[in-house]
Every structure is written in structure tokens, then in C-alpha cells.
Amino acid sequence: MMMQDYFPAAAAPAGTKPNIPERKDVPPEQQWRIKDIFACKADWEAARNSLPELFTRLSSFQGKLRQPAELLAFMTLTDECGITFQKVMAYAQLQQDSDTGNTEYQTMFGSVLPLSDQHAKAVAFVQPELLSIPEDELAALPDTLPGLQPYSFFIHDDAAYPARRPEASW
């Protein structure tokens, strides 16, 4: 395939309008399979609307991360939030990118952006809380419960240690 097959605007002579087909005119095998993310807009809305409650649940772990079972429950919920948020964001962004002139898709995408701020607010306590745990205790946390082992990188390197080792941070 030639570059103009992938980027029709690149093939248009200067000063002319590129011939970019509308999504309805693009063969289905060349379109994103948005229905693989959510079957319909109602499913997307339900997932998007579930996120604030998930964030509230995340913030309920404040003051409890020193306890291995609570830390594991928090990390598991963090995974659920992350997966849901990524799917919600991908669906909205792909819809918007499929027709940048569609104001409904722009509104959908715009409704997702504030959720990122809500998530950041809900988990703002995590790094300070992990930093308050003595280093030896923090280092031992992933070994206290088998389910915590997959999160050892987050506990050791991502969340707390860079702040303890300023030379390791950007």
C-alpha cells in the first residue's frame, strides 16, 4: 500500500480539499471494532457512570494501606478502576476520532476527561501513606500475602521509593 492509502490527505495537491471518506463509506473491515469495547452507548454510559463510585471506594482505603489485606483489596480495586477507565476512554476517543465533526462524540469524550481528575483526587493519599510506613516494613509487605506479590513493583518502586531516593526520580 502507498502512503496515500493510509493518509488520503497527504495525497491531495496543495490548496485542494482531500477526499476523506465518511465512516459510513469505509468498509467495515477497515473500521475500528468499537463494539468489542462496549456493545452499545448505553453500556459505555453505565461503565462511565460507575467510575465515581469506584473512586469513592478507592478513597475509603485511606489510612488502611499498612494492613496487607486492605492493601491487596485496594490494589485489586485499582486494577478494576484502571481497566474500566481505559475502556471508557478508548470507546469515547475512538468514537470522536471516527467523526470529528459529530458533537455527540465530542461531548462523550469531554465527559470522560474530568474523571481523570476525580481519580487523582481519590488516590492522592496513597504515596504519602506508603511513605509513612518504615522502609523495612514496606519492603516486606508484598511477601505478607501471596496476592500482593504482583504489586511489588508498585509498592517498592513506583509509589514510595522514588520519593525516598530523590536521585532516582526524574
C-alpha positions as CSV (number, residue, x, y, z in Angstrom):
1,M,0.0,0.0,0.0
2,M,1.1,3.6,-0.6
3,M,1.2,6.4,1.9
4,Q,-1.9,8.0,0.3
5,D,-3.8,4.7,1.0
6,Y,-3.3,5.3,4.7
7,F,-3.3,9.1,4.8
8,P,-5.6,10.4,2.0
9,A,-4.9,14.0,3.0
10,A,-1.2,13.5,2.1
11,A,-2.1,12.7,-1.5
12,A,-4.2,15.9,-2.0
13,P,-2.4,18.6,-4.0
14,A,-1.7,21.8,-2.1
15,G,-4.7,24.1,-1.9
16,T,-7.3,21.3,-2.6
17,K,-9.6,19.6,-0.2
18,P,-8.5,15.9,0.5
19,N,-11.0,13.2,-0.4
20,I,-11.5,11.6,3.0
21,P,-14.4,9.2,3.1
22,E,-17.1,9.4,5.8
23,R,-17.1,6.5,8.2
24,K,-20.3,5.1,6.7
25,D,-18.5,4.8,3.4
26,V,-15.4,2.9,4.8
27,P,-15.7,-0.9,4.5
28,P,-16.3,-2.5,7.9
29,E,-13.1,-4.5,7.8
30,Q,-11.2,-1.2,7.8
31,Q,-13.1,0.3,10.7
32,W,-12.3,0.1,14.4
33,R,-14.4,-2.6,16.1
34,I,-15.8,-0.3,18.8
35,K,-18.4,-2.8,19.7
36,D,-15.6,-5.0,21.1
37,I,-15.1,-2.4,23.8
38,F,-18.8,-1.8,24.6
39,A,-21.7,-3.3,22.7
40,C,-23.6,0.0,22.7
41,K,-23.6,3.5,24.0
42,A,-25.8,2.5,27.0
43,D,-23.2,0.0,28.2
44,W,-20.5,2.7,27.8
45,E,-22.6,5.2,29.8
46,A,-23.1,2.6,32.6
47,A,-19.4,2.0,32.8
48,R,-18.6,5.7,32.8
49,N,-21.2,6.4,35.4
50,S,-19.8,3.6,37.6
51,L,-16.4,5.3,37.9
52,P,-17.2,8.0,40.5
53,E,-18.5,5.3,42.9
54,L,-15.3,3.2,42.3
55,F,-13.2,6.3,43.1
56,T,-15.1,6.8,46.3
57,R,-14.4,3.2,47.2
58,L,-10.7,3.8,46.5
59,S,-10.6,6.8,48.8
60,S,-12.2,4.7,51.6
61,F,-8.8,2.8,51.9
62,Q,-7.1,5.9,53.3
63,G,-5.4,5.1,56.5
64,K,-5.6,1.3,55.8
65,L,-2.8,0.6,53.4
66,R,-0.4,-0.6,56.1
67,Q,-2.6,-3.7,56.5
68,P,-1.8,-6.3,53.9
69,A,-5.4,-7.4,53.3
70,E,-6.5,-3.8,52.9
71,L,-3.6,-3.0,50.6
72,L,-4.5,-6.1,48.4
73,A,-8.2,-5.1,48.3
74,F,-7.1,-1.5,47.3
75,M,-4.7,-2.8,44.6
76,T,-7.4,-5.1,43.2
77,L,-9.9,-2.2,43.1
78,T,-7.3,0.0,41.5
79,D,-6.9,-2.6,38.7
80,E,-10.7,-2.7,38.2
81,C,-10.8,1.1,38.0
82,G,-8.0,1.3,35.6
83,I,-9.4,-1.3,33.2
84,T,-12.9,0.4,33.3
85,F,-11.4,3.9,32.8
86,Q,-9.2,2.8,29.9
87,K,-12.2,1.1,28.2
88,V,-14.4,4.2,28.8
89,M,-11.7,6.5,27.4
90,A,-10.9,4.3,24.4
91,Y,-14.5,4.0,23.4
92,A,-15.1,7.7,23.6
93,Q,-11.9,8.7,21.9
94,L,-12.4,6.2,19.0
95,Q,-16.0,7.4,18.6
96,Q,-14.7,11.0,18.5
97,D,-11.9,10.2,16.1
98,S,-14.3,8.3,13.7
99,D,-16.2,11.6,13.1
100,T,-14.5,14.7,14.5
101,G,-17.5,16.8,13.4
102,N,-20.0,14.8,15.5
103,T,-20.8,16.9,18.5
104,E,-22.3,13.9,20.4
105,Y,-19.0,12.1,20.2
106,Q,-17.2,15.3,21.3
107,T,-19.5,15.5,24.3
108,M,-18.9,11.9,25.1
109,F,-15.1,12.3,25.1
110,G,-15.4,15.6,27.0
111,S,-17.4,13.8,29.7
112,V,-14.6,11.4,30.4
113,L,-11.8,13.9,30.9
114,P,-12.9,15.1,34.4
115,L,-12.9,11.5,35.6
116,S,-9.2,11.5,35.4
117,D,-9.1,14.4,37.9
118,Q,-11.6,12.7,40.2
119,H,-9.4,9.6,40.2
120,A,-6.3,11.6,41.0
121,K,-8.1,13.2,43.9
122,A,-9.4,9.9,45.2
123,V,-5.9,8.3,45.4
124,A,-3.9,11.4,46.4
125,F,-3.3,9.8,49.8
126,V,-1.5,6.7,48.5
127,Q,2.1,7.9,48.1
128,P,2.1,9.9,51.4
129,E,0.6,6.9,53.2
130,L,3.1,4.5,51.8
131,L,5.9,6.9,52.6
132,S,4.8,6.9,56.3
133,I,5.5,3.2,56.5
134,P,9.0,2.4,57.7
135,E,11.1,1.2,54.8
136,D,11.7,-2.3,56.1
137,E,8.0,-2.8,56.8
138,L,7.1,-1.5,53.3
139,A,9.7,-3.8,51.7
140,A,8.2,-6.8,53.5
141,L,4.6,-6.0,52.5
142,P,4.4,-7.9,49.2
143,D,5.6,-11.1,50.9
144,T,2.9,-11.0,53.6
145,L,0.1,-12.1,51.2
146,P,0.5,-14.2,48.0
147,G,-1.8,-11.8,46.2
148,L,0.3,-8.8,46.9
149,Q,3.4,-10.2,45.0
150,P,2.2,-8.9,41.6
151,Y,2.1,-5.4,43.1
152,S,5.6,-5.4,44.5
153,F,6.8,-3.1,41.7
154,F,4.1,-0.5,42.6
155,I,4.8,-0.8,46.3
156,H,8.6,-0.7,46.0
157,D,9.5,1.3,43.0
158,D,6.5,3.3,41.8
159,A,4.7,4.6,44.8
160,A,7.1,5.1,47.6
161,Y,10.8,4.6,46.8
162,P,11.4,7.3,44.3
163,A,10.3,9.9,46.9
164,R,12.7,8.3,49.3
165,R,15.5,8.3,46.8
166,P,15.4,11.7,45.0
167,E,18.3,10.7,42.8
168,A,16.1,8.0,41.3
169,S,13.3,10.3,40.3
170,W,13.2,12.5,37.2
